[in-house]
């Protein structure tokens, strides 16, 4: 039996934040949403992304003011720490809520 999806629900999913609507970015943002910050290697190991692929996704998120990338040193070793900005946290929460609402109405 087919179920018709109301038109307003279809437009709702089409209007989600497209920057986030990518599996690798959802994984990155989900990790960052539950911690204050995480270092580059932790995110790379948790997501299974390559260094170059992760860097590319982080650049897009940083350019959109969703994350902040903090470069520092631990002794003489470079360290890259990533955290959600306040705006990024709100935008990701809104994205998750929109997706939940859409699938909850099916």
C-alpha positions in Angstrom: 0.0 0.0 0.0 1.5 3.3 -1.1 1.3 6.3 1.3 1.1 9.8 -0.1 3.5 12.2 1.4 2.0 15.7 1.9 3.5 18.3 -0.4 4.6 20.5 2.6 6.7 17.6 3.9 8.6 17.2 0.6 9.4 20.9 0.6 10.6 20.6 4.2 13.3 18.0 3.4 14.3 20.0 0.3 15.0 23.0 2.4 17.4 21.4 4.9 20.8 22.8 5.2 22.6 21.2 2.2 26.0 21.9 3.7 25.2 19.3 6.4 23.4 16.9 4.2 26.5 14.8 3.3 27.4 11.6 5.2 30.9 12.6 6.1 29.8 16.0 7.4 27.0 14.6 9.4 29.5 12.2 11.1 31.9 15.1 11.8 29.2 17.4 13.2 27.6 14.6 15.2 30.9 14.0 17.0 31.5 17.7 17.6 27.9 18.2 18.9 28.5 15.9 21.9 31.9 17.2 22.9 33.3 20.6 23.6 36.1 20.1 21.1 38.0 17.3 19.4 41.4 17.0 17.8 41.9 16.3 14.1 43.3 12.7 14.7 40.3 11.8 16.9 37.8 12.9 14.3 39.8 11.2 11.5 39.9 7.9 13.4 36.3 8.0 14.4 35.0 8.8 10.9 37.4 6.7 8.9 38.1 9.6 6.6 41.5 10.2 5.1 43.5 13.2 6.2 42.9 15.0 2.9 39.2 14.2 2.8 38.7 15.3 6.4 40.6 18.5 5.7 38.4 19.3 2.7 35.2 18.8 4.7 36.6 20.9 7.6 37.5 23.7 5.3 33.9 23.9 3.9 32.5 23.9 7.5 35.0 26.5 8.6 34.3 28.8 5.6 30.6 28.7 6.6 31.3 29.6 10.2 30.0 26.3 11.5 33.3 25.2 13.1 36.4 26.8 14.5 39.8 25.3 13.8 42.4 26.1 16.4 46.0 25.4 15.6 48.4 25.1 18.5 51.4 23.1 19.7 51.7 20.4 22.3 55.3 20.7 23.1 56.9 20.9 19.7 54.2 18.9 17.9 51.5 20.8 16.0 47.9 20.1 17.2 44.7 20.9 15.4 41.5 21.2 17.5 38.1 21.6 16.1 34.9 22.8 17.8 31.4 23.9 16.8 30.8 27.6 16.9 27.6 28.7 18.7 26.1 29.4 15.2 27.2 25.9 14.0 25.7 24.2 17.1 22.3 26.0 16.5 22.3 25.3 12.7 23.1 21.6 13.2 20.4 21.3 15.9 17.9 22.9 13.5 19.1 20.5 10.7 18.6 17.5 12.9 15.2 18.7 14.1 14.1 19.2 10.5 15.2 15.8 9.4 13.5 14.2 12.5 10.3 16.1 11.7 10.3 15.0 8.1 10.8 11.3 8.9 8.5 11.4 11.9 5.6 12.6 9.6 5.9 9.7 7.2 
